[in-house]
Each structure stands twice: as structure tokens, then as C-alpha cells.
Amino acid sequence: MRNTITRPKLAGNADTRRQGLSKAAARKVFRSYGVVSGQLRRAASKTAAVNLSAGKLIEIIHIGLPVQELDVLQTSLDVPMDKLAPMLGISKATLHRRKAQGRLGPEESDRVLRFARLMGKAVEVMEGEEAARRWLISPQVGLGGAVPLDYARTEVGAREVEDLLGRIEYGVYS
């Protein structure tokens, strides 16, 4: 099946040099579309194509995810973009700029992957996308009444959400 996502144009040599990558290396990273989808499906499929190495993920984050990856996350979470963007720390003006540029910044890319990782884990534990969505947007006693997606705005909060999902998975819910 052919990928219908429009690939963003790569920035000029000066931009890729600033990021420490050659234009060829940047092209290679951008060929790895589906990073968010891979995080979302990681529970269902343990293949190497889905599970990128930490080094590869870091490289992709440093370059910045294509803005289409944010759309994939938004569709998966079924949260309106005007609510998702602030959860990810992206203002309306920045979102508009990123869409025009065709890719997210490193910090935004990191947060998008964080939310995708949580959705993937929630789907695995809750045994379905709809149940995972409901769980992620509902207050949870194990988080002191906080909503998991709100709690996950920081990496520390995301780790707490993952820990809670792990406890639920193994029947140690509290």
C-alpha cells in the first residue's frame, strides 16, 4: 500500500548542519514515517519495524517529527486539536507555524511521542482503543484524581501514568 502522506521538504544545508546531520542523513530519518503509529501499535506488534531503537528515536526527535505525525496522534486519541495542542505545550500560533514548516520542533516531537507511547500502553492494558481513550481522559484515583493526559504534560507525570498502567496490568491497582 502506497503511503499517501505528503513528505515535508527538507531544510537547506545550513539547517541540517546546525542539527548535526547531513542532508542525506536527514532524508533517511524522514523516510521513517509512522513513528507515532509505531508507538501506538507497539503493544499489538513486537516487530523490529515498529520498535525503533532509542538512538533512532532520539535522532528523529532532534530533527523533528513531520507535522502529519501530530495528526495521527490526534486521530488516535480522538481529542480535538484545539485541546490536544495545549496539552502538548503548543500554542495556536506555534501550531500554525509548524504546519507551514512541515515539521515539529524537538521538544514538541518528544511530547507527541510521549503521548503516543501512553496511548499504545493504554490500548494494551485496556484491551481496546475506545477503552484506552476513555481511561486517558477520565480522572484516575491512582493519580490522585488527575486526568492521565493532563498528568502526562511532563515526563515525570508520564512515567507515573505508565506506572499506574503497569499496576493495572498486573492487578496491583491503587
Contacts in CASP RR format, 6 or more apart in sequence:
PFRMAT RR
TARGET T0000
AUTHOR 0000-0000-0000
METHOD contacts of the structure
MODEL  1
MRNTITRPKLAGNADTRRQGLSKAAARKVFRSYGVVSGQLRRAASKTAAV
NLSAGKLIEIIHIGLPVQELDVLQTSLDVPMDKLAPMLGISKATLHRRKA
QGRLGPEESDRVLRFARLMGKAVEVMEGEEAARRWLISPQVGLGGAVPLD
YARTEVGAREVEDLLGRIEYGVYS
3 33 0 8 1.000
5 33 0 8 1.000
5 66 0 8 1.000
5 68 0 8 1.000
6 68 0 8 1.000
7 30 0 8 1.000
7 33 0 8 1.000
7 66 0 8 1.000
8 30 0 8 1.000
8 66 0 8 1.000
8 67 0 8 1.000
8 101 0 8 1.000
8 102 0 8 1.000
8 103 0 8 1.000
9 102 0 8 1.000
10 16 0 8 1.000
10 23 0 8 1.000
10 26 0 8 1.000
10 27 0 8 1.000
10 30 0 8 1.000
11 26 0 8 1.000
12 23 0 8 1.000
13 23 0 8 1.000
16 22 0 8 1.000
16 23 0 8 1.000
16 25 0 8 1.000
16 26 0 8 1.000
19 26 0 8 1.000
19 62 0 8 1.000
19 63 0 8 1.000
21 29 0 8 1.000
21 59 0 8 1.000
21 62 0 8 1.000
21 63 0 8 1.000
26 63 0 8 1.000
29 59 0 8 1.000
29 60 0 8 1.000
29 63 0 8 1.000
30 63 0 8 1.000
30 66 0 8 1.000
32 52 0 8 1.000
32 56 0 8 1.000
32 60 0 8 1.000
33 66 0 8 1.000
33 68 0 8 1.000
33 69 0 8 1.000
34 69 0 8 1.000
34 72 0 8 1.000
35 52 0 8 1.000
35 57 0 8 1.000
35 60 0 8 1.000
35 65 0 8 1.000
35 69 0 8 1.000
35 113 0 8 1.000
35 116 0 8 1.000
36 65 0 8 1.000
36 69 0 8 1.000
36 70 0 8 1.000
36 72 0 8 1.000
36 73 0 8 1.000
36 76 0 8 1.000
36 112 0 8 1.000
36 113 0 8 1.000
36 116 0 8 1.000
37 72 0 8 1.000
38 45 0 8 1.000
38 50 0 8 1.000
38 51 0 8 1.000
38 52 0 8 1.000
38 116 0 8 1.000
39 113 0 8 1.000
39 116 0 8 1.000
39 117 0 8 1.000
39 119 0 8 1.000
39 120 0 8 1.000
40 72 0 8 1.000
40 73 0 8 1.000
40 76 0 8 1.000
40 116 0 8 1.000
40 119 0 8 1.000
40 120 0 8 1.000
40 123 0 8 1.000
41 50 0 8 1.000
41 120 0 8 1.000
42 50 0 8 1.000
42 51 0 8 1.000
42 117 0 8 1.000
42 120 0 8 1.000
42 124 0 8 1.000
43 120 0 8 1.000
43 121 0 8 1.000
43 123 0 8 1.000
43 124 0 8 1.000
44 123 0 8 1.000
44 124 0 8 1.000
52 60 0 8 1.000
57 113 0 8 1.000
60 109 0 8 1.000
61 106 0 8 1.000
61 109 0 8 1.000
61 110 0 8 1.000
61 113 0 8 1.000
62 106 0 8 1.000
63 103 0 8 1.000
63 106 0 8 1.000
64 103 0 8 1.000
64 104 0 8 1.000
64 105 0 8 1.000
64 106 0 8 1.000
64 108 0 8 1.000
64 109 0 8 1.000
65 103 0 8 1.000
65 104 0 8 1.000
65 105 0 8 1.000
65 108 0 8 1.000
65 109 0 8 1.000
65 112 0 8 1.000
65 113 0 8 1.000
66 102 0 8 1.000
66 103 0 8 1.000
66 104 0 8 1.000
67 98 0 8 1.000
67 99 0 8 1.000
67 101 0 8 1.000
67 102 0 8 1.000
67 103 0 8 1.000
67 104 0 8 1.000
69 104 0 8 1.000
69 109 0 8 1.000
69 112 0 8 1.000
70 84 0 8 1.000
70 88 0 8 1.000
70 98 0 8 1.000
70 104 0 8 1.000
70 108 0 8 1.000
70 112 0 8 1.000
72 116 0 8 1.000
73 84 0 8 1.000
73 112 0 8 1.000
73 115 0 8 1.000
73 116 0 8 1.000
73 119 0 8 1.000
74 80 0 8 1.000
74 81 0 8 1.000
74 84 0 8 1.000
76 116 0 8 1.000
76 119 0 8 1.000
76 129 0 8 1.000
77 84 0 8 1.000
77 115 0 8 1.000
77 119 0 8 1.000
77 133 0 8 1.000
77 136 0 8 1.000
77 149 0 8 1.000
78 133 0 8 1.000
79 87 0 8 1.000
79 137 0 8 1.000
79 149 0 8 1.000
81 95 0 8 1.000
82 92 0 8 1.000
85 91 0 8 1.000
85 92 0 8 1.000
85 95 0 8 1.000
87 115 0 8 1.000
87 149 0 8 1.000
87 150 0 8 1.000
87 152 0 8 1.000
87 153 0 8 1.000
88 108 0 8 1.000
88 111 0 8 1.000
88 112 0 8 1.000
88 115 0 8 1.000
88 153 0 8 1.000
89 108 0 8 1.000
89 111 0 8 1.000
89 153 0 8 1.000
90 98 0 8 1.000
90 108 0 8 1.000
94 108 0 8 1.000
98 104 0 8 1.000
98 105 0 8 1.000
98 108 0 8 1.000
104 112 0 8 1.000
111 153 0 8 1.000
114 152 0 8 1.000
114 155 0 8 1.000
114 158 0 8 1.000
115 149 0 8 1.000
115 152 0 8 1.000
117 158 0 8 1.000
117 162 0 8 1.000
118 136 0 8 1.000
118 148 0 8 1.000
118 149 0 8 1.000
118 152 0 8 1.000
118 158 0 8 1.000
118 161 0 8 1.000
118 162 0 8 1.000
118 165 0 8 1.000
119 132 0 8 1.000
119 133 0 8 1.000
119 136 0 8 1.000
120 132 0 8 1.000
121 162 0 8 1.000
121 165 0 8 1.000
121 166 0 8 1.000
122 132 0 8 1.000
122 133 0 8 1.000
122 135 0 8 1.000
122 136 0 8 1.000
122 148 0 8 1.000
122 165 0 8 1.000
123 129 0 8 1.000
123 132 0 8 1.000
124 169 0 8 1.000
125 132 0 8 1.000
125 165 0 8 1.000
125 166 0 8 1.000
125 168 0 8 1.000
125 169 0 8 1.000
126 132 0 8 1.000
126 135 0 8 1.000
135 148 0 8 1.000
136 147 0 8 1.000
136 148 0 8 1.000
136 149 0 8 1.000
137 147 0 8 1.000
137 148 0 8 1.000
137 149 0 8 1.000
138 147 0 8 1.000
138 148 0 8 1.000
139 145 0 8 1.000
139 146 0 8 1.000
139 147 0 8 1.000
140 146 0 8 1.000
140 147 0 8 1.000
140 148 0 8 1.000
140 164 0 8 1.000
141 174 0 8 1.000
142 164 0 8 1.000
142 173 0 8 1.000
142 174 0 8 1.000
143 151 0 8 1.000
143 160 0 8 1.000
143 161 0 8 1.000
143 164 0 8 1.000
148 161 0 8 1.000
148 164 0 8 1.000
151 157 0 8 1.000
151 158 0 8 1.000
151 160 0 8 1.000
151 161 0 8 1.000
152 158 0 8 1.000
152 161 0 8 1.000
164 173 0 8 1.000
166 172 0 8 1.000
167 173 0 8 1.000
167 174 0 8 1.000
END
